[in-house]
Amino acid sequence: MLFAGVVVAALLVATFVPVAEAGATAQKVSTQSATMAGVRATFTYRGTYPEGRNPSLTITRQGVVLFKGPVTSAWCGNECWPNTIEAKDKAVHVVRLQAGKTPEVVLDLYSGGAHCCSIEQVYSIGATSKVRKVERNFGDPGARLERIGVGGTTDFVSADDYFAYEFTDFAASGLPIEILSFSNGSFHNVTQRFPTLIAKDAAVWLQAFHAQASSHYQDSVGVAAAWAADEDMLGHAAAVKSFLAAQLKAGHLNSALSPIEPGGAHFVTALQAFLQKHGYTK
C-alpha cells in the first residue's frame, strides 16, 4: 500500500494473543483497539501477518455494545486482510471525520492480489446509536488519515488511481494527489481545498520529469500527466499548455509503450481530453 492509515498514536493500543485452534496447526488471533471520546473499536482477525482471515469488529460507546460482527467487503468478502505496512501498524482507527459529530470508526483493509484493492470502511454512529457502514475502494494508492480538515477533522489523503496505466505502464504512471472528506454518509473530493499540498505534489512530479533527462525522456508521459493534473487544479491551465507545447517541441513527451500508448502530440491531445473528462479542466 502506498499510504498507511495513521492517527494519533496515543489513541491506539494493540495486543497480539496466540490461540490454539482445533487440529494440528495453531492459528494466531490478532486484536487491535482504538478509542476516542468514549467510542472504542476492537478489530480481530486470524492468521499471520500480512495475511488475515475472518476479521471481526466490535464497537462500543461508554461501554455499551453498538455493533459486533464479521467484517465483510464487496471486494474481499469475509477474507479481507488488515492493510498495514508492518505488523506493528494498526488497521483500526477512531477519528473525528465530521466537525461536531460523534467520532467514526475507520478500518484499513486489503483484498489481496496484485493492483487491488485498498479499501477504507467507515462505521458511523447515528442519533439512535445505529451503526452504518460505508466503504470505498482506493485502489493501488490506498489512503492515509490526516488531521487536516475543517475544525481539526480527519480526511483521507490518497492519489487518483484513474491515472494508473492510462498513458504508460503502472510503474511509470504518475498519480496526482486526491483528498477526500467524509460527511453525511459519503466520501467527497475536497482536494482543491488544499492548494499547498497540491503544489507540493506537483513539485514532486515535475522533479521526476526533469530527472528523466538522463534517459532522454524514454518514458516521461506518466509523470507529466500527474504534474499537469495538479497544476490544473491550481488554476494554471495556461501554464500547463505552454509547458507541454515546449516539451513536445523538444521531443521530451515519450511513452515506452508507443504506439499502444503514444507519446508526442497524440499524448498531449489524449491528456487534455482525459483531464477534462475527470474534472481537472473546465
Secondary structure, 3 states (H helix, E strand, C coil): CCECCCCCHHHEEEEEEEECCCCCCCEEEEEEEEEECCEEEEEEEECCCCCCEEEEEEEEECCEEEEEEECCECCCECCCEECCCCCCCCCEEEECCCCCCCCEEEEEEECCCCCCCEEEEEEEECCCCCEEEEEEECCCCECEEECCCHHHCCEEEEECHHHCCCCCCHHHCCCCEEEEEEECCEEEECHHHCHHHHHHHHHHHHHHHHHHHHHCCCCCHHHHHHHHHHHHHCCCHHHHHHHHHHHHHHCCCCCCCCCCCCCHHHHHHHHHHHHHHCCCCC
